[in-house]
């Protein structure tokens, strides 16, 4: 039986899924930024999708959910992300 993928953020594992991350994952997935399983957890696939979005929109590349990222995603979708 394979081990579950290791996550980047052990603190997030302790506090559980984040509604903000879940919303970001849904938008990134909907707009073709990767094969993301919306889980509310910041995993490797989500970080990679965020980095791709950040590069394409001339944002500082962090791979993390930030206020600037959420604002840009909202502008792209035409609706609030959170």
N, CA, C and O atoms as CSV, one atom per row, in Angstrom:
chain,resi,resn,atom,element,x,y,z
A,1,UNK,N,N,0.848,-1.184,0.000
A,1,UNK,CA,C,0.000,0.000,0.000
A,1,UNK,C,C,0.885,1.236,0.000
A,1,UNK,O,O,1.703,1.403,0.905
A,2,UNK,N,N,0.739,2.118,-1.007
A,2,UNK,CA,C,1.611,3.296,-1.081
A,2,UNK,C,C,1.310,4.284,0.050
A,2,UNK,O,O,0.190,4.385,0.551
A,3,UNK,N,N,2.357,4.998,0.418
A,3,UNK,CA,C,2.198,6.039,1.432
A,3,UNK,C,C,1.493,7.239,0.821
A,3,UNK,O,O,1.643,7.500,-0.373
A,4,UNK,N,N,0.727,7.972,1.621
A,4,UNK,CA,C,0.096,9.191,1.090
A,4,UNK,C,C,1.166,10.219,0.755
A,4,UNK,O,O,2.238,10.208,1.361
A,5,UNK,N,N,0.896,11.117,-0.208
A,5,UNK,CA,C,1.896,12.121,-0.565
A,5,UNK,C,C,2.210,13.017,0.633
A,5,UNK,O,O,1.342,13.338,1.445
A,6,UNK,N,N,3.447,13.397,0.711
A,6,UNK,CA,C,3.873,14.272,1.808
A,6,UNK,C,C,3.466,15.707,1.487
A,6,UNK,O,O,3.638,16.170,0.360
A,7,UNK,N,N,2.943,16.383,2.451
A,7,UNK,CA,C,2.504,17.771,2.249
A,7,UNK,C,C,3.613,18.723,2.653
A,7,UNK,O,O,4.521,18.376,3.408
A,8,UNK,N,N,3.508,19.946,2.121
A,8,UNK,CA,C,4.512,20.969,2.381
A,8,UNK,C,C,4.353,21.640,3.725
A,8,UNK,O,O,5.309,22.222,4.239
A,9,UNK,N,N,3.177,21.573,4.305
A,9,UNK,CA,C,2.883,22.401,5.465
A,9,UNK,C,C,2.330,21.571,6.619
A,9,UNK,O,O,1.128,21.309,6.674
A,10,UNK,N,N,3.206,21.153,7.548
A,10,UNK,CA,C,2.723,20.324,8.660
A,10,UNK,C,C,1.735,21.044,9.569
A,10,UNK,O,O,0.882,20.396,10.177
A,11,UNK,N,N,1.827,22.349,9.676
A,11,UNK,CA,C,0.880,23.106,10.502
A,11,UNK,C,C,-0.517,23.033,9.879
A,11,UNK,O,O,-1.508,22.847,10.586
A,12,UNK,N,N,-0.591,23.179,8.558
A,12,UNK,CA,C,-1.893,23.077,7.878
A,12,UNK,C,C,-2.496,21.693,8.092
A,12,UNK,O,O,-3.712,21.556,8.223
A,13,UNK,N,N,-1.646,20.670,8.126
A,13,UNK,CA,C,-2.145,19.325,8.387
A,13,UNK,C,C,-2.813,19.245,9.751
A,13,UNK,O,O,-3.796,18.523,9.924
A,14,UNK,N,N,-2.289,19.975,10.705
A,14,UNK,CA,C,-2.842,19.949,12.056
A,14,UNK,C,C,-4.159,20.706,12.160
A,14,UNK,O,O,-5.055,20.297,12.898
A,15,UNK,N,N,-4.279,21.804,11.426
A,15,UNK,CA,C,-5.487,22.625,11.559
A,15,UNK,C,C,-6.583,22.238,10.569
A,15,UNK,O,O,-7.721,22.689,10.699
A,16,UNK,N,N,-6.254,21.412,9.587
A,16,UNK,CA,C,-7.264,20.915,8.664
A,16,UNK,C,C,-7.400,21.756,7.410
A,16,UNK,O,O,-6.659,22.719,7.214
A,17,UNK,N,N,-8.357,21.386,6.555
A,17,UNK,CA,C,-8.536,22.068,5.274
A,17,UNK,C,C,-8.907,23.539,5.443
A,17,UNK,O,O,-9.612,23.921,6.376
A,18,UNK,N,N,-8.414,24.341,4.521
A,18,UNK,CA,C,-8.689,25.778,4.518
A,18,UNK,C,C,-9.708,26.109,3.430
A,18,UNK,O,O,-9.513,25.745,2.270
A,19,UNK,N,N,-10.792,26.793,3.793
A,19,UNK,CA,C,-11.769,27.207,2.772
A,19,UNK,C,C,-11.134,28.117,1.718
A,19,UNK,O,O,-11.519,28.077,0.550
A,20,UNK,N,N,-10.165,28.936,2.127
A,20,UNK,CA,C,-9.501,29.849,1.186
A,20,UNK,C,C,-8.694,29.047,0.158
A,20,UNK,O,O,-8.758,29.322,-1.041
A,21,UNK,N,N,-7.945,28.068,0.631
A,21,UNK,CA,C,-7.159,27.239,-0.288
A,21,UNK,C,C,-8.095,26.446,-1.191
A,21,UNK,O,O,-7.819,26.299,-2.382
A,22,UNK,N,N,-9.179,25.941,-0.656
A,22,UNK,CA,C,-10.160,25.200,-1.452
A,22,UNK,C,C,-10.706,26.074,-2.581
A,22,UNK,O,O,-10.824,25.614,-3.717
A,23,UNK,N,N,-11.035,27.317,-2.281
A,23,UNK,CA,C,-11.556,28.236,-3.301
A,23,UNK,C,C,-10.502,28.502,-4.376
A,23,UNK,O,O,-10.820,28.516,-5.565
A,24,UNK,N,N,-9.258,28.712,-3.968
A,24,UNK,CA,C,-8.161,28.941,-4.917
A,24,UNK,C,C,-7.973,27.700,-5.795
A,24,UNK,O,O,-7.807,27.821,-7.009
A,25,UNK,N,N,-7.998,26.522,-5.197
A,25,UNK,CA,C,-7.838,25.291,-5.963
A,25,UNK,C,C,-8.937,25.150,-7.012
A,25,UNK,O,O,-8.663,24.764,-8.148
A,26,UNK,N,N,-10.153,25.455,-6.646
A,26,UNK,CA,C,-11.273,25.325,-7.596
A,26,UNK,C,C,-11.089,26.260,-8.797
A,26,UNK,O,O,-11.308,25.859,-9.940
A,27,UNK,N,N,-10.685,27.506,-8.528
A,27,UNK,CA,C,-10.492,28.459,-9.631
A,27,UNK,C,C,-9.328,28.023,-10.510
A,27,UNK,O,O,-9.449,28.015,-11.735
A,28,UNK,N,N,-8.201,27.659,-9.900
A,28,UNK,CA,C,-7.047,27.239,-10.692
A,28,UNK,C,C,-7.383,26.025,-11.548
A,28,UNK,O,O,-6.979,25.952,-12.709
A,29,UNK,N,N,-8.111,25.084,-10.990
A,29,UNK,CA,C,-8.505,23.891,-11.732
A,29,UNK,C,C,-9.462,24.245,-12.869
A,29,UNK,O,O,-9.312,23.767,-13.994
A,30,UNK,N,N,-10.437,25.082,-12.563
A,30,UNK,CA,C,-11.441,25.497,-13.553
A,30,UNK,C,C,-10.801,26.196,-14.754
A,30,UNK,O,O,-11.276,26.063,-15.881
A,31,UNK,N,N,-9.713,26.946,-14.505
A,31,UNK,CA,C,-9.072,27.709,-15.569
A,31,UNK,C,C,-7.833,27.005,-16.136
A,31,UNK,O,O,-7.017,27.631,-16.813
A,32,UNK,N,N,-7.697,25.705,-15.858
A,32,UNK,CA,C,-6.672,24.909,-16.515
A,32,UNK,C,C,-5.253,25.071,-16.006
A,32,UNK,O,O,-4.305,24.906,-16.774
A,33,UNK,N,N,-5.083,25.387,-14.746
A,33,UNK,CA,C,-3.735,25.567,-14.207
A,33,UNK,C,C,-3.172,24.302,-13.570
A,33,UNK,O,O,-2.194,24.378,-12.827
A,34,UNK,N,N,-3.753,23.167,-13.837
A,34,UNK,CA,C,-3.187,21.925,-13.338
A,34,UNK,C,C,-4.263,20.930,-12.954
A,34,UNK,O,O,-5.445,21.259,-12.859
A,35,UNK,N,N,-3.819,19.707,-12.739
A,35,UNK,CA,C,-4.699,18.632,-12.295
A,35,UNK,C,C,-4.753,18.696,-10.770
A,35,UNK,O,O,-4.010,17.996,-10.083
A,36,UNK,N,N,-5.630,19.533,-10.258
A,36,UNK,CA,C,-5.705,19.769,-8.820
A,36,UNK,C,C,-6.941,19.084,-8.260
A,36,UNK,O,O,-8.035,19.210,-8.810
A,37,UNK,N,N,-6.763,18.371,-7.183
A,37,UNK,CA,C,-7.895,17.794,-6.468
A,37,UNK,C,C,-8.229,18.771,-5.338
A,37,UNK,O,O,-7.486,18.844,-4.360
A,38,UNK,N,N,-9.329,19.524,-5.449
A,38,UNK,CA,C,-9.660,20.486,-4.396
A,38,UNK,C,C,-9.827,19.788,-3.042
A,38,UNK,O,O,-10.757,19.008,-2.840
A,39,UNK,N,N,-8.915,20.085,-2.132
A,39,UNK,CA,C,-8.895,19.432,-0.827
A,39,UNK,C,C,-8.844,20.432,0.330
A,39,UNK,O,O,-9.098,20.083,1.483
A,40,UNK,N,N,-8.507,21.688,-0.004
A,40,UNK,CA,C,-8.326,22.674,1.056
A,40,UNK,C,C,-6.947,22.617,1.687
A,40,UNK,O,O,-6.660,23.350,2.633
A,41,UNK,N,N,-6.089,21.743,1.164
A,41,UNK,CA,C,-4.729,21.599,1.678
A,41,UNK,C,C,-3.756,22.058,0.592
A,41,UNK,O,O,-3.949,21.760,-0.586
A,42,UNK,N,N,-2.720,22.778,0.988
A,42,UNK,CA,C,-1.722,23.254,0.036
A,42,UNK,C,C,-0.743,22.119,-0.248
A,42,UNK,O,O,0.205,21.895,0.505
A,43,UNK,N,N,-0.990,21.402,-1.356
A,43,UNK,CA,C,-0.133,20.281,-1.726
A,43,UNK,C,C,0.789,20.697,-2.877
A,43,UNK,O,O,0.753,21.839,-3.333
A,44,UNK,N,N,1.613,19.752,-3.337
A,44,UNK,CA,C,2.572,20.068,-4.400
A,44,UNK,C,C,1.886,20.500,-5.694
A,44,UNK,O,O,2.346,21.431,-6.354
A,45,UNK,N,N,0.796,19.836,-6.061
A,45,UNK,CA,C,0.091,20.180,-7.301
A,45,UNK,C,C,-0.482,21.595,-7.218
A,45,UNK,O,O,-0.453,22.341,-8.197
A,46,UNK,N,N,-0.998,21.955,-6.053
A,46,UNK,CA,C,-1.552,23.304,-5.878
A,46,UNK,C,C,-0.447,24.344,-5.938
A,46,UNK,O,O,-0.603,25.377,-6.590
A,47,UNK,N,N,0.668,24.084,-5.266
A,47,UNK,CA,C,1.798,25.021,-5.300
A,47,UNK,C,C,2.293,25.222,-6.728
A,47,UNK,O,O,2.587,26.347,-7.130
A,48,UNK,N,N,2.385,24.132,-7.498
A,48,UNK,CA,C,2.834,24.229,-8.887
A,48,UNK,C,C,1.850,25.052,-9.719
A,48,UNK,O,O,2.265,25.861,-10.549
A,49,UNK,N,N,0.554,24.851,-9.499
A,49,UNK,CA,C,-0.465,25.613,-10.234
A,49,UNK,C,C,-0.398,27.093,-9.867
A,49,UNK,O,O,-0.529,27.959,-10.732
A,50,UNK,N,N,-0.194,27.376,-8.590
A,50,UNK,CA,C,-0.069,28.774,-8.154
A,50,UNK,C,C,1.151,29.412,-8.809
A,50,UNK,O,O,1.075,30.540,-9.298
A,51,UNK,N,N,2.274,28.695,-8.821
A,51,UNK,CA,C,3.489,29.225,-9.446
A,51,UNK,C,C,3.266,29.513,-10.932
A,51,UNK,O,O,3.708,30.543,-11.441
A,52,UNK,N,N,2.582,28.604,-11.622
A,52,UNK,CA,C,2.286,28.820,-13.048
A,52,UNK,C,C,1.430,30.076,-13.223
A,52,UNK,O,O,1.711,30.902,-14.092
A,53,UNK,N,N,0.396,30.219,-12.407
A,53,UNK,CA,C,-0.466,31.406,-12.483
A,53,UNK,C,C,0.347,32.666,-12.188
A,53,UNK,O,O,0.221,33.668,-12.892
A,54,UNK,N,N,1.182,32.614,-11.146
A,54,UNK,CA,C,1.983,33.785,-10.770
A,54,UNK,C,C,2.911,34.204,-11.911
A,54,UNK,O,O,3.036,35.393,-12.205
A,55,UNK,N,N,3.558,33.238,-12.550
A,55,UNK,CA,C,4.451,33.563,-13.674
A,55,UNK,C,C,3.686,34.216,-14.816
A,55,UNK,O,O,4.121,35.224,-15.373
A,56,UNK,N,N,2.536,33.627,-15.160
A,56,UNK,CA,C,1.753,34.133,-16.292
A,56,UNK,C,C,1.158,35.516,-16.029
A,56,UNK,O,O,0.830,36.238,-16.971
A,57,UNK,N,N,1.017,35.887,-14.759
A,57,UNK,CA,C,0.415,37.175,-14.426
A,57,UNK,C,C,1.416,38.138,-13.790
A,57,UNK,O,O,1.036,39.102,-13.125
A,58,UNK,N,N,2.692,37.860,-14.007
A,58,UNK,CA,C,3.775,38.731,-13.539
A,58,UNK,C,C,3.702,39.054,-12.059
A,58,UNK,O,O,3.944,40.188,-11.646
A,59,UNK,N,N,3.366,38.045,-11.263
A,59,UNK,CA,C,3.348,38.184,-9.806
A,59,UNK,C,C,4.634,37.567,-9.256
A,59,UNK,O,O,5.240,36.719,-9.911
A,60,UNK,N,N,5.054,37.982,-8.066
A,60,UNK,CA,C,6.195,37.296,-7.445
A,60,UNK,C,C,5.857,35.813,-7.280
A,60,UNK,O,O,4.784,35.473,-6.783
A,61,UNK,N,N,6.763,34.940,-7.693
A,61,UNK,CA,C,6.503,33.502,-7.671
A,61,UNK,C,C,6.819,32.938,-6.288
A,61,UNK,O,O,7.970,32.910,-5.852
A,62,UNK,N,N,5.760,32.490,-5.614
A,62,UNK,CA,C,5.923,31.953,-4.260
A,62,UNK,C,C,5.342,30.552,-4.112
A,62,UNK,O,O,5.794,29.773,-3.274
A,63,UNK,N,N,4.337,30.234,-4.929
A,63,UNK,CA,C,3.666,28.948,-4.787
A,63,UNK,C,C,2.755,28.883,-3.569
A,63,UNK,O,O,2.301,27.804,-3.186
A,64,UNK,N,N,2.493,30.010,-2.972
A,64,UNK,CA,C,1.655,30.089,-1.772
A,64,UNK,C,C,0.423,30.950,-2.042
A,64,UNK,O,O,0.407,31.766,-2.963
A,65,UNK,N,N,-0.593,30.754,-1.231
A,65,UNK,CA,C,-1.806,31.565,-1.333
A,65,UNK,C,C,-1.531,32.903,-0.646
A,65,UNK,O,O,-1.149,32.950,0.523
A,66,UNK,N,N,-1.731,33.984,-1.392
A,66,UNK,CA,C,-1.520,35.331,-0.857
A,66,UNK,C,C,-2.715,36.202,-1.212
A,66,UNK,O,O,-3.535,35.841,-2.055
A,67,UNK,N,N,-2.799,37.344,-0.565
A,67,UNK,CA,C,-3.878,38.288,-0.868
A,67,UNK,C,C,-3.803,38.735,-2.325
A,67,UNK,O,O,-4.832,38.879,-2.986
A,68,UNK,N,N,-2.593,38.955,-2.824
A,68,UNK,CA,C,-2.409,39.386,-4.214
A,68,UNK,C,C,-2.892,38.297,-5.183
A,68,UNK,O,O,-3.530,38.598,-6.192
A,69,UNK,N,N,-2.586,37.043,-4.874
A,69,UNK,CA,C,-3.042,35.927,-5.705
A,69,UNK,C,C,-4.564,35.875,-5.729
A,69,UNK,O,O,-5.164,35.768,-6.799
A,70,UNK,N,N,-5.184,35.950,-4.571
A,70,UNK,CA,C,-6.644,35.874,-4.474
A,70,UNK,C,C,-7.288,37.024,-5.246
A,70,UNK,O,O,-8.307,36.834,-5.911
A,71,UNK,N,N,-6.699,38.214,-5.158
A,71,UNK,CA,C,-7.211,39.380,-5.885
A,71,UNK,C,C,-7.134,39.154,-7.397
A,71,UNK,O,O,-8.091,39.424,-8.123
A,72,UNK,N,N,-5.977,38.651,-7.865
A,72,UNK,CA,C,-5.812,38.403,-9.300
A,72,UNK,C,C,-6.758,37.305,-9.792
A,72,UNK,O,O,-7.325,37.416,-10.879
A,73,UNK,N,N,-6.928,36.265,-9.009
A,73,UNK,CA,C,-7.868,35.202,-9.399
A,73,UNK,C,C,-9.285,35.749,-9.487
A,73,UNK,O,O,-10.037,35.396,-10.395
A,74,UNK,N,N,-9.648,36.607,-8.548
A,74,UNK,CA,C,-10.966,37.232,-8.570
A,74,UNK,C,C,-11.170,38.099,-9.797
A,74,UNK,O,O,-12.248,38.110,-10.391
A,75,UNK,N,N,-10.110,38.837,-10.177
A,75,UNK,CA,C,-10.196,39.683,-11.360
A,75,UNK,C,C,-10.354,38.823,-12.616
A,75,UNK,O,O,-11.080,39.192,-13.539
A,76,UNK,N,N,-9.671,37.677,-12.644
A,76,UNK,CA,C,-9.746,36.782,-13.798
A,76,UNK,C,C,-11.138,36.166,-13.931
A,76,UNK,O,O,-11.661,36.041,-15.039
A,77,UNK,N,N,-11.739,35.781,-12.798
A,77,UNK,CA,C,-13.046,35.119,-12.836
A,77,UNK,C,C,-14.204,36.095,-12.879
A,77,UNK,O,O,-15.300,35.747,-13.319
A,78,UNK,N,N,-13.966,37.319,-12.423
A,78,UNK,CA,C,-15.043,38.304,-12.363
A,78,UNK,C,C,-15.938,38.129,-11.150
A,78,UNK,O,O,-17.032,38.688,-11.080
A,79,UNK,N,N,-15.450,37.334,-10.183
A,79,UNK,CA,C,-16.229,37.129,-8.947
A,79,UNK,C,C,-15.257,36.936,-7.784
A,79,UNK,O,O,-14.111,36.542,-7.997
A,80,UNK,N,N,-15.695,37.206,-6.580
A,80,UNK,CA,C,-14.814,37.000,-5.424
A,80,UNK,C,C,-14.434,35.525,-5.295
A,80,UNK,O,O,-15.243,34.635,-5.560
A,81,UNK,N,N,-13.206,35.289,-4.890
A,81,UNK,CA,C,-12.707,33.918,-4.777
A,81,UNK,C,C,-13.047,33.332,-3.414
A,81,UNK,O,O,-13.224,32.120,-3.292
A,82,UNK,N,N,-13.139,34.156,-2.407
A,82,UNK,CA,C,-13.339,33.601,-1.069
A,82,UNK,C,C,-14.784,33.526,-0.680
A,82,UNK,O,O,-15.105,33.079,0.421
